[in-house]
Amino acid sequence: MIGLIFRFGMEIIEVRIDRTNCLFRTGQTNFVTIDNLRLDKSGVIKEFPDLEDRDDWRIEAVKRFKDKLKELNTEDERVKYIIEDLKKYGYVLMYKQKQGHRVEKVKE
């Protein structure tokens, strides 16, 4: 299991990757899957322009995200993908924790 902590403006977002599972948490809430995340339509359309006029844009975006994670073979590959993907939208990686070891501060 690998944990990541991002800063997005004043908000702190925690991401936990455990094999093919990817969970998200903001603040004191419980971890949720991408199915339960609020997705910004403009952000989704930046990534997938073909979804702009579709009524099921959210469902398709979630499906594509899950398919992409399944394509990646290791947790480290999934972590790299998540970091690069969130970085495009202004998320800043602050900390990383691997297999329950100490949290490491990430240098920018």
Phi and psi in radians as a Rosetta constraint file:
Dihedral C 1 N 2 CA 2 C 2 CIRCULARHARMONIC -2.228 0.35
Dihedral N 2 CA 2 C 2 N 3 CIRCULARHARMONIC 2.306 0.35
Dihedral C 2 N 3 CA 3 C 3 CIRCULARHARMONIC -1.962 0.35
Dihedral N 3 CA 3 C 3 N 4 CIRCULARHARMONIC 2.472 0.35
Dihedral C 3 N 4 CA 4 C 4 CIRCULARHARMONIC -2.252 0.35
Dihedral N 4 CA 4 C 4 N 5 CIRCULARHARMONIC 2.504 0.35
Dihedral C 4 N 5 CA 5 C 5 CIRCULARHARMONIC -2.180 0.35
Dihedral N 5 CA 5 C 5 N 6 CIRCULARHARMONIC 2.169 0.35
Dihedral C 5 N 6 CA 6 C 6 CIRCULARHARMONIC -1.992 0.35
Dihedral N 6 CA 6 C 6 N 7 CIRCULARHARMONIC 2.713 0.35
Dihedral C 6 N 7 CA 7 C 7 CIRCULARHARMONIC -1.971 0.35
Dihedral N 7 CA 7 C 7 N 8 CIRCULARHARMONIC 2.334 0.35
Dihedral C 7 N 8 CA 8 C 8 CIRCULARHARMONIC -2.332 0.35
Dihedral N 8 CA 8 C 8 N 9 CIRCULARHARMONIC 1.709 0.35
Dihedral C 8 N 9 CA 9 C 9 CIRCULARHARMONIC 1.141 0.35
Dihedral N 9 CA 9 C 9 N 10 CIRCULARHARMONIC -2.146 0.35
Dihedral C 9 N 10 CA 10 C 10 CIRCULARHARMONIC -1.682 0.35
Dihedral N 10 CA 10 C 10 N 11 CIRCULARHARMONIC 0.006 0.35
Dihedral C 10 N 11 CA 11 C 11 CIRCULARHARMONIC -1.669 0.35
Dihedral N 11 CA 11 C 11 N 12 CIRCULARHARMONIC 2.511 0.35
Dihedral C 11 N 12 CA 12 C 12 CIRCULARHARMONIC -1.889 0.35
Dihedral N 12 CA 12 C 12 N 13 CIRCULARHARMONIC 2.273 0.35
Dihedral C 12 N 13 CA 13 C 13 CIRCULARHARMONIC -2.132 0.35
Dihedral N 13 CA 13 C 13 N 14 CIRCULARHARMONIC 2.266 0.35
Dihedral C 13 N 14 CA 14 C 14 CIRCULARHARMONIC -1.910 0.35
Dihedral N 14 CA 14 C 14 N 15 CIRCULARHARMONIC 2.345 0.35
Dihedral C 14 N 15 CA 15 C 15 CIRCULARHARMONIC -2.125 0.35
Dihedral N 15 CA 15 C 15 N 16 CIRCULARHARMONIC 2.314 0.35
Dihedral C 15 N 16 CA 16 C 16 CIRCULARHARMONIC -2.140 0.35
Dihedral N 16 CA 16 C 16 N 17 CIRCULARHARMONIC 2.198 0.35
Dihedral C 16 N 17 CA 17 C 17 CIRCULARHARMONIC -2.029 0.35
Dihedral N 17 CA 17 C 17 N 18 CIRCULARHARMONIC 2.063 0.35
Dihedral C 17 N 18 CA 18 C 18 CIRCULARHARMONIC -2.242 0.35
Dihedral N 18 CA 18 C 18 N 19 CIRCULARHARMONIC 1.781 0.35
Dihedral C 18 N 19 CA 19 C 19 CIRCULARHARMONIC 0.980 0.35
Dihedral N 19 CA 19 C 19 N 20 CIRCULARHARMONIC -2.031 0.35
Dihedral C 19 N 20 CA 20 C 20 CIRCULARHARMONIC -1.657 0.35
Dihedral N 20 CA 20 C 20 N 21 CIRCULARHARMONIC -0.024 0.35
Dihedral C 20 N 21 CA 21 C 21 CIRCULARHARMONIC -1.486 0.35
Dihedral N 21 CA 21 C 21 N 22 CIRCULARHARMONIC 2.386 0.35
Dihedral C 21 N 22 CA 22 C 22 CIRCULARHARMONIC -2.239 0.35
Dihedral N 22 CA 22 C 22 N 23 CIRCULARHARMONIC 2.057 0.35
Dihedral C 22 N 23 CA 23 C 23 CIRCULARHARMONIC -2.071 0.35
Dihedral N 23 CA 23 C 23 N 24 CIRCULARHARMONIC 2.598 0.35
Dihedral C 23 N 24 CA 24 C 24 CIRCULARHARMONIC -2.219 0.35
Dihedral N 24 CA 24 C 24 N 25 CIRCULARHARMONIC 2.614 0.35
Dihedral C 24 N 25 CA 25 C 25 CIRCULARHARMONIC -2.640 0.35
Dihedral N 25 CA 25 C 25 N 26 CIRCULARHARMONIC 2.390 0.35
Dihedral C 25 N 26 CA 26 C 26 CIRCULARHARMONIC -2.113 0.35
Dihedral N 26 CA 26 C 26 N 27 CIRCULARHARMONIC 2.393 0.35
Dihedral C 26 N 27 CA 27 C 27 CIRCULARHARMONIC 1.064 0.35
Dihedral N 27 CA 27 C 27 N 28 CIRCULARHARMONIC -2.410 0.35
Dihedral C 27 N 28 CA 28 C 28 CIRCULARHARMONIC -1.672 0.35
Dihedral N 28 CA 28 C 28 N 29 CIRCULARHARMONIC 0.242 0.35
Dihedral C 28 N 29 CA 29 C 29 CIRCULARHARMONIC -1.313 0.35
Dihedral N 29 CA 29 C 29 N 30 CIRCULARHARMONIC 2.960 0.35
Dihedral C 29 N 30 CA 30 C 30 CIRCULARHARMONIC -1.371 0.35
Dihedral N 30 CA 30 C 30 N 31 CIRCULARHARMONIC 2.805 0.35
Dihedral C 30 N 31 CA 31 C 31 CIRCULARHARMONIC -1.180 0.35
Dihedral N 31 CA 31 C 31 N 32 CIRCULARHARMONIC 2.449 0.35
Dihedral C 31 N 32 CA 32 C 32 CIRCULARHARMONIC -2.290 0.35
Dihedral N 32 CA 32 C 32 N 33 CIRCULARHARMONIC 2.753 0.35
Dihedral C 32 N 33 CA 33 C 33 CIRCULARHARMONIC -1.421 0.35
Dihedral N 33 CA 33 C 33 N 34 CIRCULARHARMONIC 2.999 0.35
Dihedral C 33 N 34 CA 34 C 34 CIRCULARHARMONIC -1.075 0.35
Dihedral N 34 CA 34 C 34 N 35 CIRCULARHARMONIC -0.426 0.35
Dihedral C 34 N 35 CA 35 C 35 CIRCULARHARMONIC -1.017 0.35
Dihedral N 35 CA 35 C 35 N 36 CIRCULARHARMONIC -0.535 0.35
Dihedral C 35 N 36 CA 36 C 36 CIRCULARHARMONIC -1.770 0.35
Dihedral N 36 CA 36 C 36 N 37 CIRCULARHARMONIC 0.077 0.35
Dihedral C 36 N 37 CA 37 C 37 CIRCULARHARMONIC -1.409 0.35
Dihedral N 37 CA 37 C 37 N 38 CIRCULARHARMONIC 2.619 0.35
Dihedral C 37 N 38 CA 38 C 38 CIRCULARHARMONIC -1.364 0.35
Dihedral N 38 CA 38 C 38 N 39 CIRCULARHARMONIC 2.207 0.35
Dihedral C 38 N 39 CA 39 C 39 CIRCULARHARMONIC -1.935 0.35
Dihedral N 39 CA 39 C 39 N 40 CIRCULARHARMONIC 2.387 0.35
Dihedral C 39 N 40 CA 40 C 40 CIRCULARHARMONIC -1.513 0.35
Dihedral N 40 CA 40 C 40 N 41 CIRCULARHARMONIC 2.128 0.35
Dihedral C 40 N 41 CA 41 C 41 CIRCULARHARMONIC -1.042 0.35
Dihedral N 41 CA 41 C 41 N 42 CIRCULARHARMONIC -0.690 0.35
Dihedral C 41 N 42 CA 42 C 42 CIRCULARHARMONIC -1.140 0.35
Dihedral N 42 CA 42 C 42 N 43 CIRCULARHARMONIC -0.624 0.35
Dihedral C 42 N 43 CA 43 C 43 CIRCULARHARMONIC -1.182 0.35
Dihedral N 43 CA 43 C 43 N 44 CIRCULARHARMONIC -0.704 0.35
Dihedral C 43 N 44 CA 44 C 44 CIRCULARHARMONIC -1.122 0.35
Dihedral N 44 CA 44 C 44 N 45 CIRCULARHARMONIC -0.718 0.35
Dihedral C 44 N 45 CA 45 C 45 CIRCULARHARMONIC -1.205 0.35
Dihedral N 45 CA 45 C 45 N 46 CIRCULARHARMONIC -0.549 0.35
Dihedral C 45 N 46 CA 46 C 46 CIRCULARHARMONIC -1.054 0.35
Dihedral N 46 CA 46 C 46 N 47 CIRCULARHARMONIC -0.726 0.35
Dihedral C 46 N 47 CA 47 C 47 CIRCULARHARMONIC -1.364 0.35
Dihedral N 47 CA 47 C 47 N 48 CIRCULARHARMONIC -0.713 0.35
Dihedral C 47 N 48 CA 48 C 48 CIRCULARHARMONIC -2.251 0.35
Dihedral N 48 CA 48 C 48 N 49 CIRCULARHARMONIC 1.428 0.35
Dihedral C 48 N 49 CA 49 C 49 CIRCULARHARMONIC -1.024 0.35
Dihedral N 49 CA 49 C 49 N 50 CIRCULARHARMONIC -0.453 0.35
Dihedral C 49 N 50 CA 50 C 50 CIRCULARHARMONIC -1.216 0.35
Dihedral N 50 CA 50 C 50 N 51 CIRCULARHARMONIC -0.189 0.35
Dihedral C 50 N 51 CA 51 C 51 CIRCULARHARMONIC -1.588 0.35
Dihedral N 51 CA 51 C 51 N 52 CIRCULARHARMONIC -0.027 0.35
Dihedral C 51 N 52 CA 52 C 52 CIRCULARHARMONIC -0.979 0.35
Dihedral N 52 CA 52 C 52 N 53 CIRCULARHARMONIC -0.766 0.35
Dihedral C 52 N 53 CA 53 C 53 CIRCULARHARMONIC -1.703 0.35
Dihedral N 53 CA 53 C 53 N 54 CIRCULARHARMONIC 0.125 0.35
Dihedral C 53 N 54 CA 54 C 54 CIRCULARHARMONIC -1.595 0.35
Dihedral N 54 CA 54 C 54 N 55 CIRCULARHARMONIC 2.442 0.35
Dihedral C 54 N 55 CA 55 C 55 CIRCULARHARMONIC -1.259 0.35
Dihedral N 55 CA 55 C 55 N 56 CIRCULARHARMONIC -0.485 0.35
Dihedral C 55 N 56 CA 56 C 56 CIRCULARHARMONIC -1.716 0.35
Dihedral N 56 CA 56 C 56 N 57 CIRCULARHARMONIC 0.558 0.35
Dihedral C 56 N 57 CA 57 C 57 CIRCULARHARMONIC -0.993 0.35
Dihedral N 57 CA 57 C 57 N 58 CIRCULARHARMONIC -0.704 0.35
Dihedral C 57 N 58 CA 58 C 58 CIRCULARHARMONIC -1.170 0.35
Dihedral N 58 CA 58 C 58 N 59 CIRCULARHARMONIC -0.818 0.35
Dihedral C 58 N 59 CA 59 C 59 CIRCULARHARMONIC -1.059 0.35
Dihedral N 59 CA 59 C 59 N 60 CIRCULARHARMONIC -0.764 0.35
Dihedral C 59 N 60 CA 60 C 60 CIRCULARHARMONIC -1.180 0.35
Dihedral N 60 CA 60 C 60 N 61 CIRCULARHARMONIC -0.674 0.35
Dihedral C 60 N 61 CA 61 C 61 CIRCULARHARMONIC -1.112 0.35
Dihedral N 61 CA 61 C 61 N 62 CIRCULARHARMONIC -0.746 0.35
Dihedral C 61 N 62 CA 62 C 62 CIRCULARHARMONIC -1.101 0.35
Dihedral N 62 CA 62 C 62 N 63 CIRCULARHARMONIC -0.757 0.35
Dihedral C 62 N 63 CA 63 C 63 CIRCULARHARMONIC -1.065 0.35
Dihedral N 63 CA 63 C 63 N 64 CIRCULARHARMONIC -0.768 0.35
Dihedral C 63 N 64 CA 64 C 64 CIRCULARHARMONIC -1.141 0.35
Dihedral N 64 CA 64 C 64 N 65 CIRCULARHARMONIC -0.676 0.35
Dihedral C 64 N 65 CA 65 C 65 CIRCULARHARMONIC -1.093 0.35
Dihedral N 65 CA 65 C 65 N 66 CIRCULARHARMONIC -0.819 0.35
Dihedral C 65 N 66 CA 66 C 66 CIRCULARHARMONIC -1.110 0.35
Dihedral N 66 CA 66 C 66 N 67 CIRCULARHARMONIC -0.720 0.35
Dihedral C 66 N 67 CA 67 C 67 CIRCULARHARMONIC -1.086 0.35
Dihedral N 67 CA 67 C 67 N 68 CIRCULARHARMONIC -0.706 0.35
Dihedral C 67 N 68 CA 68 C 68 CIRCULARHARMONIC -1.107 0.35
Dihedral N 68 CA 68 C 68 N 69 CIRCULARHARMONIC -0.760 0.35
Dihedral C 68 N 69 CA 69 C 69 CIRCULARHARMONIC -1.113 0.35
Dihedral N 69 CA 69 C 69 N 70 CIRCULARHARMONIC -0.632 0.35
Dihedral C 69 N 70 CA 70 C 70 CIRCULARHARMONIC -1.181 0.35
Dihedral N 70 CA 70 C 70 N 71 CIRCULARHARMONIC -0.518 0.35
Dihedral C 70 N 71 CA 71 C 71 CIRCULARHARMONIC -1.179 0.35
Dihedral N 71 CA 71 C 71 N 72 CIRCULARHARMONIC -0.525 0.35
Dihedral C 71 N 72 CA 72 C 72 CIRCULARHARMONIC -1.391 0.35
Dihedral N 72 CA 72 C 72 N 73 CIRCULARHARMONIC 2.418 0.35
Dihedral C 72 N 73 CA 73 C 73 CIRCULARHARMONIC -1.501 0.35
Dihedral N 73 CA 73 C 73 N 74 CIRCULARHARMONIC -0.525 0.35
Dihedral C 73 N 74 CA 74 C 74 CIRCULARHARMONIC -2.210 0.35
Dihedral N 74 CA 74 C 74 N 75 CIRCULARHARMONIC 2.862 0.35
Dihedral C 74 N 75 CA 75 C 75 CIRCULARHARMONIC -1.069 0.35
Dihedral N 75 CA 75 C 75 N 76 CIRCULARHARMONIC -0.679 0.35
Dihedral C 75 N 76 CA 76 C 76 CIRCULARHARMONIC -1.082 0.35
Dihedral N 76 CA 76 C 76 N 77 CIRCULARHARMONIC -0.689 0.35
Dihedral C 76 N 77 CA 77 C 77 CIRCULARHARMONIC -1.136 0.35
Dihedral N 77 CA 77 C 77 N 78 CIRCULARHARMONIC -0.684 0.35
Dihedral C 77 N 78 CA 78 C 78 CIRCULARHARMONIC -1.154 0.35
Dihedral N 78 CA 78 C 78 N 79 CIRCULARHARMONIC -0.716 0.35
Dihedral C 78 N 79 CA 79 C 79 CIRCULARHARMONIC -1.065 0.35
Dihedral N 79 CA 79 C 79 N 80 CIRCULARHARMONIC -0.813 0.35
Dihedral C 79 N 80 CA 80 C 80 CIRCULARHARMONIC -1.040 0.35
Dihedral N 80 CA 80 C 80 N 81 CIRCULARHARMONIC -0.751 0.35
Dihedral C 80 N 81 CA 81 C 81 CIRCULARHARMONIC -1.088 0.35
Dihedral N 81 CA 81 C 81 N 82 CIRCULARHARMONIC -0.817 0.35
Dihedral C 81 N 82 CA 82 C 82 CIRCULARHARMONIC -1.067 0.35
Dihedral N 82 CA 82 C 82 N 83 CIRCULARHARMONIC -0.801 0.35
Dihedral C 82 N 83 CA 83 C 83 CIRCULARHARMONIC -1.053 0.35
Dihedral N 83 CA 83 C 83 N 84 CIRCULARHARMONIC -0.863 0.35
Dihedral C 83 N 84 CA 84 C 84 CIRCULARHARMONIC -1.127 0.35
Dihedral N 84 CA 84 C 84 N 85 CIRCULARHARMONIC -0.687 0.35
Dihedral C 84 N 85 CA 85 C 85 CIRCULARHARMONIC -1.164 0.35
Dihedral N 85 CA 85 C 85 N 86 CIRCULARHARMONIC -0.802 0.35
Dihedral C 85 N 86 CA 86 C 86 CIRCULARHARMONIC -1.252 0.35
Dihedral N 86 CA 86 C 86 N 87 CIRCULARHARMONIC -0.539 0.35
Dihedral C 86 N 87 CA 87 C 87 CIRCULARHARMONIC -1.046 0.35
Dihedral N 87 CA 87 C 87 N 88 CIRCULARHARMONIC -0.612 0.35
Dihedral C 87 N 88 CA 88 C 88 CIRCULARHARMONIC -1.054 0.35
Dihedral N 88 CA 88 C 88 N 89 CIRCULARHARMONIC -0.459 0.35
Dihedral C 88 N 89 CA 89 C 89 CIRCULARHARMONIC -1.793 0.35
Dihedral N 89 CA 89 C 89 N 90 CIRCULARHARMONIC 0.186 0.35
Dihedral C 89 N 90 CA 90 C 90 CIRCULARHARMONIC 1.665 0.35
Dihedral N 90 CA 90 C 90 N 91 CIRCULARHARMONIC 0.123 0.35
Dihedral C 90 N 91 CA 91 C 91 CIRCULARHARMONIC -1.346 0.35
Dihedral N 91 CA 91 C 91 N 92 CIRCULARHARMONIC 2.377 0.35
Dihedral C 91 N 92 CA 92 C 92 CIRCULARHARMONIC -1.975 0.35
Dihedral N 92 CA 92 C 92 N 93 CIRCULARHARMONIC 2.114 0.35
Dihedral C 92 N 93 CA 93 C 93 CIRCULARHARMONIC -1.258 0.35
Dihedral N 93 CA 93 C 93 N 94 CIRCULARHARMONIC 2.199 0.35
Dihedral C 93 N 94 CA 94 C 94 CIRCULARHARMONIC -1.882 0.35
Dihedral N 94 CA 94 C 94 N 95 CIRCULARHARMONIC -0.772 0.35
Dihedral C 94 N 95 CA 95 C 95 CIRCULARHARMONIC -2.420 0.35
Dihedral N 95 CA 95 C 95 N 96 CIRCULARHARMONIC 2.679 0.35
Dihedral C 95 N 96 CA 96 C 96 CIRCULARHARMONIC -2.414 0.35
Dihedral N 96 CA 96 C 96 N 97 CIRCULARHARMONIC 2.429 0.35
Dihedral C 96 N 97 CA 97 C 97 CIRCULARHARMONIC -2.340 0.35
Dihedral N 97 CA 97 C 97 N 98 CIRCULARHARMONIC 2.291 0.35
Dihedral C 97 N 98 CA 98 C 98 CIRCULARHARMONIC -2.110 0.35
Dihedral N 98 CA 98 C 98 N 99 CIRCULARHARMONIC 2.225 0.35
Dihedral C 98 N 99 CA 99 C 99 CIRCULARHARMONIC 0.914 0.35
Dihedral N 99 CA 99 C 99 N 100 CIRCULARHARMONIC 0.654 0.35
Dihedral C 99 N 100 CA 100 C 100 CIRCULARHARMONIC 1.363 0.35
Dihedral N 100 CA 100 C 100 N 101 CIRCULARHARMONIC 0.065 0.35
Dihedral C 100 N 101 CA 101 C 101 CIRCULARHARMONIC -1.301 0.35
Dihedral N 101 CA 101 C 101 N 102 CIRCULARHARMONIC -3.139 0.35
Dihedral C 101 N 102 CA 102 C 102 CIRCULARHARMONIC -0.986 0.35
Dihedral N 102 CA 102 C 102 N 103 CIRCULARHARMONIC 2.581 0.35
Dihedral C 102 N 103 CA 103 C 103 CIRCULARHARMONIC -1.271 0.35
Dihedral N 103 CA 103 C 103 N 104 CIRCULARHARMONIC 2.318 0.35
Dihedral C 103 N 104 CA 104 C 104 CIRCULARHARMONIC -1.894 0.35
Dihedral N 104 CA 104 C 104 N 105 CIRCULARHARMONIC 2.321 0.35
Dihedral C 104 N 105 CA 105 C 105 CIRCULARHARMONIC -1.320 0.35
Dihedral N 105 CA 105 C 105 N 106 CIRCULARHARMONIC 2.348 0.35
Dihedral C 105 N 106 CA 106 C 106 CIRCULARHARMONIC -1.632 0.35
Dihedral N 106 CA 106 C 106 N 107 CIRCULARHARMONIC 2.255 0.35
Dihedral C 106 N 107 CA 107 C 107 CIRCULARHARMONIC -1.535 0.35
Dihedral N 107 CA 107 C 107 N 108 CIRCULARHARMONIC 2.339 0.35
